[in-house]
Amino acid sequence: MNFGLTRSVAVTFLVSALFLLFVPVSRADDTAALYKSKCAMCHKADGSGNAGMKVPDFRSAAIQKETDAQLVEATANGKGKMPAQKGKLTEAQIKDLVKYIRELTKK
């Protein structure tokens, strides 16, 4: 019996298992968590907005007809009551949030 090969297979398996434990969550999961922590308090988890605060519904035709660039601009620089997120979020995070907002109409 070749214990060197068995040990090599065991080490490979262990390293693979440890790698899976420490791999960061997927980007989609990160964006969902980011939306929940930064947006959902006003825009609700489903994007329907807080009517009492006059927060727009992300699923509405008015929001969905805006271009990605317009939504990135509004998120980065603020719009109306919405505070600017530039400097608080990276450009990539803002773009990911815009994609996430687009997906809310499909849920």
Beta strands, then each sheet from edge to edge (+ up, - down):
end
